[in-house]
Every structure is written in C-alpha cells, then in structure tokens.
C-alpha cells in the first residue's frame, strides 16, 4: 500500500466521481482507476460501489477512509517537521472556520500569516462546527475556528477565543421590540403570536447554542426559515418574517441597524463561545503552531469575527 494510492482513494471518496478526482489530482482517469483497483485487490475487497451515475463508499471503504486520512495527515506532518528543522515552512496549511466566528478575523489573520510564511500554501474551508470537528479529527484540517464545542464532544485541546451572550433580534414592529430585556424563563410559545424563528442550519455554532439553550429551558420553538449566511438571516428578520436568537455581535452589523436587539436575562440565558479546535491524536504541524502563535499574540482581537 503506497501513499499515492491512499491519496487517489481519498480524492475519489471526497469527490464521489472518478473524473473529478482525476482532474483534481492532475492525473489520467485511467491511471486513477488502475490505482484504486490495485488497492482493492491488495485489500481483497471493493472500496467503492460503482454505477453509471454514482460512486459510493462501501462499508470497507468507509473504514479505510478514516485511517487513510490520518495516514496522509501524518505523512504531511512528517515532511513539514523536517522542513521546520531546516528553518522552512512549506507544504500546505488547511484551516477550517465557522462563518463570522467571534474572536478572530480569518482574513486578517491569514493575511498576516502569509506575509510571514509566503512559501506555505494556505487553504481555507468554511463549514459548520460539526463538519469542522470531523475535519480536524480526520486530518483534513490542521486546525479550526469553531463555536459551541463542548469538552464532551472533543477529546483534543480547545483554545478559548471569545464568549458573549446571545440576544433576540426582531423587527421594529414586533411585540418584543418595546421590551429592552426579556427574562429567559419568561420566553414561551404563547408569547410568539404569528412568529416563527429564523436560524442557521443545525450544524452552525449559533444554531447549536440556541438549540441547547431552548432544550435546557424546556421551551419548544419552530424554526420556520433556515439560512446559511448571516446577511440573509438579518434581512429576513428585517422583513418581519420571524425573530432570531443570535450572538450579540451580530446585532452590531450595519445590516442590523434597523433591528431591535432584546437582551435575554436570567440564569439560563444562551451563551455563544468560540474556540480554536486542535487535533487530539497527533501533534500540531509547524504551520498550525505558527498560526496559533499569531492568534495568541494578536493585539487586535475583538469579539466580532466579521
């Protein structure tokens, strides 16, 4: 079993398509197919279920994918470690980030990092927190900036970035708009005449924080409109299509200028926390260590991430 074969296998698994995987790796499709077949023959089991339209992992393929990603990540870390001893930071640094994560500005941070280490290739993946945790665990990401991660669901290190209360956002004409604060224990379904909640997809940190808070308070709610970006959420709230419970820094965005932010008080009010997610089973790559140093030394860190 060769690293090259594992790289080919992982590319097909991620693309779910031999042609796209071949284009991504800049190899011929016939060569890629032959490499995967040789790996299957060596392991004596099919790794993919192939039809004319789809390519899916078999159970054996899913088992191999976890270990293949770890093996490739370890090989990259080994090469990077040798380069670091020689005073070089080369290779690739892959960073994951939640949308508008508090406590860090990914664009400014990566720009500063690139100025210091121009020979290191940067890759950025914007995903929800659950996907980011999977990416770091599987070695696809060197580290990630995520939100609402509990120690129980992550065995590696979590470096705190920011912690802030969540607020209820509503349009100026909403019944809650005249209440500067609202007891969290008072928030009930009967107080939401004609309103539904607007929120992110369940994988995103702010949605995770809100869901956990509602569940802990024993309050049921309906998320009628799900979005994948902050600006759409604020626009929908502005149009009076629902209300949203979001991190406080969202209310300071220019797009939220005409919205009303209601403070949620009480012992069970929701809190949004952002962290740096570091790998558990392997040491940080030299590039990841250098980026983490910049985060810790950043004199301009602010609660708002975007």
C-alpha positions as a printed Julia matrix, in Angstrom:
306×3 Matrix{Float64}:
   0.0    0.0     0.0
   1.5    3.32   -1.1
   0.75   6.89   -0.06
  -0.05   7.69   -3.67
  -2.78   5.03   -3.68
  -4.26   6.43   -0.49
  -4.27   9.94   -1.99
  -6.11   8.61   -5.04
  -8.61   6.73   -2.88
  -9.35   9.76   -0.65
  -9.82  12.03   -3.68
 -12.4    9.68   -5.2
 -14.13   9.3    -1.83
 -14.41  13.08   -1.42
 -15.41  13.87   -5.0
 -17.63  10.77   -5.4
 -16.59  10.84   -9.03
 -13.55   9.39  -10.8
 -13.33  12.09  -13.46
 -13.49  14.98  -10.98
 -10.96  13.25   -8.73
  -8.58  12.77  -11.65
  -8.91  16.44  -12.61
  -8.26  17.49   -9.02
  -5.11  15.37   -8.82
  -3.97  16.23  -12.37
  -3.69  12.55  -13.33
  -5.34  10.5   -16.05
  -8.65   8.87  -15.22
  -7.39   5.51  -16.39
  -4.35   5.79  -14.13
  -6.53   6.78  -11.18
  -8.91   3.88  -11.77
  -6.0    1.45  -12.04
  -4.54   2.74   -8.77
  -7.83   2.26   -6.92
  -8.31  -1.21   -8.42
  -4.82  -2.22   -7.29
  -5.63  -1.04   -3.78
  -8.87  -3.04   -3.78
  -7.01  -6.11   -4.98
  -4.4   -5.72   -2.25
  -7.12  -5.39    0.41
  -9.22  -8.12   -1.24
 -12.45  -6.14   -1.02
 -14.32  -3.48   -3.03
 -13.89   0.04   -1.65
 -16.5    1.69   -3.88
 -19.93   0.76   -5.14
 -19.97   1.96   -8.74
 -22.89   2.63  -11.07
 -23.08   4.63  -14.29
 -24.07   7.72  -12.27
 -22.76   7.36   -8.72
 -19.67   6.3    -6.81
 -20.27   5.41   -3.17
 -18.06   4.06   -0.44
 -18.67   0.51    0.7
 -18.52  -0.35    4.39
 -14.87  -1.34    3.92
 -14.25   1.92    2.07
 -15.71   3.98    4.93
 -13.45   2.17    7.39
 -10.39   2.76    5.23
 -11.2    6.45    4.68
 -10.74   7.3     8.37
  -7.34   5.64    8.54
  -6.24   6.88    5.11
  -6.91  10.48    6.09
  -4.94  10.04    9.32
  -2.06   8.38    7.48
  -1.84  11.14    4.87
  -2.05  13.8     7.57
   0.78  12.1     9.44
   2.9   11.96    6.29
   2.34  15.67    5.67
   3.22  16.45    9.29
   6.44  14.44    8.98
   7.51  16.35    5.86
   6.58  19.66    7.47
   8.58  18.8    10.61
  11.71  18.14    8.58
  11.27  21.43    6.73
  10.77  23.23   10.05
  14.1   21.9    11.34
  15.7   23.36    8.21
  14.09  26.72    9.01
  11.43  26.44    6.32
   7.65  26.43    6.47
   6.48  24.77    3.31
   3.7   22.47    2.25
   0.06  23.19    2.94
  -1.85  24.56    5.91
  -5.57  23.82    5.79
  -7.72  25.88    8.14
 -11.4   25.45    8.88
 -13.62  28.28   10.04
 -17.22  28.93   11.04
 -18.96  31.83    9.36
 -18.5   35.05   11.36
 -16.84  33.24   14.26
 -16.22  35.58   17.17
 -12.79  36.44   18.49
 -10.83  36.26   15.26
 -10.75  37.8    11.79
  -9.75  34.93    9.48
  -8.96  37.22    6.55
  -6.67  39.49    8.57
  -5.09  36.57   10.42
  -4.33  34.59    7.25
  -3.0   37.68    5.5
  -0.56  38.29    8.37
   0.43  34.63    8.33
   1.01  34.69    4.57
   3.29  37.7     4.87
   5.42  35.8     7.39
   5.39  32.47    5.56
   4.85  33.1     1.83
   6.1   29.66    0.79
   3.39  27.85    2.74
   0.23  27.21    0.73
  -2.94  28.23    2.57
  -6.28  26.51    2.18
  -9.48  27.66    3.87
 -12.67  25.65    4.4
 -15.8   27.38    5.71
 -18.14  24.83    7.29
 -20.4   24.28   10.26
 -18.93  23.3    13.59
 -19.83  19.6    13.39
 -18.11  19.33    9.99
 -15.09  21.23   11.31
 -14.72  18.78   14.2
 -14.85  15.86   11.76
 -12.27  17.59    9.56
  -9.76  18.1    12.36
 -10.34  14.58   13.72
  -9.82  13.07   10.27
  -6.74  15.13    9.43
  -8.36  17.06    6.59
  -7.93  20.25    8.62
  -4.83  21.26   10.59
  -6.96  23.3    12.99
 -10.3   25.06   13.0
 -12.07  28.09   14.43
 -15.44  26.86   15.63
 -18.27  27.69   18.03
 -20.29  25.98   20.74
 -17.99  22.99   21.18
 -18.4   21.1    24.43
 -15.44  19.27   26.0
 -17.57  16.14   25.97
 -17.62  16.02   22.16
 -13.94  16.84   21.58
 -11.01  15.0    23.17
  -8.33  17.32   21.85
  -7.41  20.78   23.04
  -9.83  23.69   22.81
  -8.29  27.17   22.97
 -10.9   29.77   24.03
 -11.39  32.74   21.72
 -14.49  34.65   22.82
 -17.58  34.31   24.99
 -20.64  36.52   24.69
 -24.39  36.45   25.42
 -26.92  35.82   22.72
 -29.71  38.31   22.07
 -33.12  38.16   20.47
 -33.35  40.14   17.22
 -36.69  41.31   15.89
 -38.12  43.91   13.54
 -39.09  47.29   14.96
 -42.81  46.46   14.74
 -42.61  43.17   16.63
 -44.27  42.76   20.04
 -40.86  42.19   21.65
 -39.41  45.43   20.24
 -40.71  47.51   23.16
 -39.07  45.32   25.78
 -35.39  46.22   26.36
 -34.88  42.93   28.16
 -36.73  39.65   28.4
 -36.43  37.07   31.13
 -35.26  33.84   29.53
 -37.58  31.9    31.81
 -40.47  34.05   30.54
 -39.93  33.21   26.88
 -42.72  30.85   25.89
 -44.58  29.81   22.79
 -47.66  31.74   23.85
 -45.65  34.98   23.55
 -44.9   34.46   19.88
 -48.14  35.34   18.09
 -47.7   34.63   14.41
 -43.91  34.5    14.65
 -41.52  31.73   13.87
 -37.79  31.62   14.39
 -35.2   32.27   11.73
 -31.96  30.41   12.29
 -28.99  28.71   10.66
 -28.78  25.09    9.65
 -28.3   22.79   12.67
 -24.56  22.35   12.02
 -23.69  26.01   12.61
 -22.45  27.21   16.01
 -25.11  29.88   16.71
 -27.89  27.38   15.96
 -26.24  24.79   18.2
 -26.05  27.34   21.03
 -29.69  28.36   20.61
 -30.94  24.77   20.37
 -29.07  23.8    23.53
 -30.45  26.79   25.43
 -34.05  26.15   24.37
 -33.74  22.46   25.25
 -32.25  23.26   28.67
 -35.06  25.73   29.39
 -37.73  23.25   28.3
 -39.05  25.69   25.69
 -40.19  24.46   22.31
 -39.85  26.59   19.22
 -40.33  26.27   15.47
 -37.54  27.26   13.11
 -39.57  28.14   10.06
 -36.77  29.61    7.96
 -33.27  28.13    7.82
 -30.42  30.04    6.17
 -26.73  29.53    5.57
 -25.41  33.06    5.98
 -25.72  35.93    8.43
 -26.84  38.55    5.94
 -29.82  36.52    4.76
 -30.86  35.96    8.37
 -30.76  39.68    9.17
 -32.69  40.55    6.01
 -35.44  38.04    6.8
 -35.77  39.4    10.35
 -35.94  42.95    8.97
 -38.84  41.94    6.72
 -40.75  40.71    9.76
 -40.73  37.06    8.73
 -39.58  35.88   12.14
 -37.27  36.5    15.06
 -33.78  35.16   15.74
 -31.6   34.36   18.75
 -28.04  35.17   17.7
 -24.62  36.07   19.16
 -24.57  39.66   20.4
 -22.0   40.82   17.83
 -24.47  40.1    15.01
 -26.61  42.96   16.32
 -23.74  45.42   15.7
 -23.55  44.73   11.99
 -24.59  47.57    9.65
 -27.35  45.35    8.22
 -28.85  45.09   11.72
 -29.05  48.85   12.26
 -32.86  48.93   11.94
 -33.43  45.81   14.03
 -34.14  45.72   17.75
 -31.87  43.63   19.98
 -33.61  42.38   23.12
 -31.38  41.23   25.96
 -32.19  37.78   27.29
 -31.81  37.76   31.07
 -31.97  35.03   33.68
 -29.9   32.08   34.78
 -30.46  30.04   31.64
 -29.83  32.68   29.01
 -27.96  31.35   25.98
 -24.23  31.95   25.6
 -22.11  31.76   22.45
 -18.5   30.59   22.79
 -15.86  30.35   20.07
 -12.7   28.24   20.24
  -9.7   27.04   18.29
 -10.04  23.28   17.74
  -6.72  21.42   17.83
  -6.14  17.77   16.91
  -6.14  15.12   19.59
  -4.28  12.14   18.16
  -1.36  13.91   16.51
   0.86  16.88   17.19
   0.28  20.21   15.54
   2.05  20.77   12.27
   4.7   23.53   12.28
   2.4   25.71   10.18
  -0.5   25.24   12.59
   1.74  26.08   15.54
   2.85  29.27   13.8
  -0.76  30.26   13.09
  -1.81  29.54   16.67
   1.05  31.74   17.9
  -0.32  34.6    15.8
  -3.78  34.1    17.3
  -2.43  34.21   20.84
  -0.28  37.27   20.17
  -2.88  39.18   18.18
  -3.28  42.59   19.87
  -6.36  43.44   17.78
  -8.56  40.51   18.74
 -12.16  41.61   19.04
 -15.4   39.79   19.88
 -16.71  40.33   16.36
 -15.41  37.94   13.75
 -16.94  39.58   10.66
